[in-house]
């Protein structure tokens, strides 16, 4: 297993999902505040998710995916 694969598999999934959400949010041209408003989540909660400090629920994954106009699986594809 190469270093990149090993690092990928040992990383905290909360961090990987948070990074993916942040990346998709930036690509969509949204601020954290705008995505939070669109998804119905608190901005502080979204910030914690993006930093990998929160264990996001399936319902909130679906809410964020809808707000980002992507399938929920897209938020998890880096796992």
Secondary structure as GFF3:
##gff-version 3
##sequence-region A 1 79
A	DSSP	alpha_helix	3	10	.	.	.	ID=ss1
A	DSSP	alpha_helix	13	27	.	.	.	ID=ss2
A	DSSP	alpha_helix	32	39	.	.	.	ID=ss3
A	DSSP	alpha_helix	43	50	.	.	.	ID=ss4
A	DSSP	alpha_helix	58	68	.	.	.	ID=ss5
A	DSSP	alpha_helix	72	76	.	.	.	ID=ss6
###
